[in-house]
């Protein structure tokens, strides 16, 4: 434990004191009550009859009586984030309150220490030499009493607290501004995404570059599917040693279902409506749901081997590398129909059902989990990245999904629902243009988000810097000007400057 004589040098008119000598410790007044008993005590009572009930890190409920009736400082006894320099370990309570035995109750001694001064100090203090435990840290009363406190004159404490709170107010404003900008960025992209997939982002481009009509595109799709079906049928007949005498067998082909566009919203020039079947790959199985539990049991999961891709690998239309589950090469060979290749789309089929992404280049030796549907598209008709944008951003698609999933306790999507959806599809060259424009915007947004994250981290360091200077006796001199300049920069950030 740090000896008080070995601590850093303070201004001449300050002194070091142990916590036990400058506060009253009111821990013996605490009374813990479990949540069940508290619920019984507050049931049927008016909110005006209830008082806040506090624990290690803040209010955790209400109760119908109180133990304290003044301003006090609570410091976590156990369960507080003692080793996280950016999270508070202490907080102030006021008025009529109840405290359980997970927080120490402290009251600064009059004319020696201010509660507010103590609060800020306890939130910057390094507790490593004072806590016990390995997973759930504990600060017992004996060790807490030995915590050294730098004590300036009470009038100077008032000035220091006033300065801290003034700077914190400015800094809070800047941090909240950054967080608001981050939220606005998400809303902004959703608006741009909707604008793009409705054809508005490429309106002028389309007028110059349009070169194919709906009927030509659809005809190409259906010709390719018919040709694929005929080749499959001929292959089956040859295996059986049969040679068709005429072409009557071709009449058995079931034409892909066309969308009746009469009651649907009008699309931009060159766009067409289609069911998913018309958009799927001609080379591989276009839709594949992950293997059921009987095919991939938990006792077959490993820490290494062939990765199994799940919902956790999808985030904001991007693929997240890494996998918690792996299987042996032999098991992967058995599940070869569930493989994924670059350009495939993986879709979450439960929970957040519109989460999807494109498999990037380089990932070929992997299998999908039971919570995933693999979609393999015909890229001559629709680009995988455009499909993701369309699926995730189109209100028209979302409304269909809500209708088709109606009545389910938990949102769930399957192949039948996917095949029932109607998609508005632009020509491929326009899809490529939309992807290009959206990726440009996403790059700008990511740059801003990185800038925001950098400044939020900088803000956290500024909080620490302010408190460090405060308890070294340097907050009231000119060394804090740099901090105020940094805070001012953060406060002046505006979304309009970057978008």
Secondary structure by P-SEA (a helix, b strand, c coil): cccccccccccccbbbbccccccccccccbbbbcaaaaaaaacccccccbbbbbccccccccccccccccbbbbbbccccccccccccccccccccccccccbbbbbcccccccaaaaaaaaaaccccccccccccccccaaaaaabbbbbccaaaaaaaaaaaaaaaaaaaaaaaaaaaaaaaaaaaaaaaaaaaaacccaaaaaaacccccaaaaaaaaaaaaaaaaaaaaaaaaaaaccccccccccccccccccccccccccccccbbbbcccccccccccccccccccccccccccccccbbbbcccccccccccccccbbbcaaaaaaaccccccccbbbbbcccccccccccccccccccccccbbbbbcccccccaaaaaaaaaccaaaaaaaaaaacccccccccaaaaaacccccccaaaaaaaaaaaaaaaaaaaaaaaaaaaaaaaaaaaaaaaaaaaaacccccccaaaaaaaaaaaaaccccccc
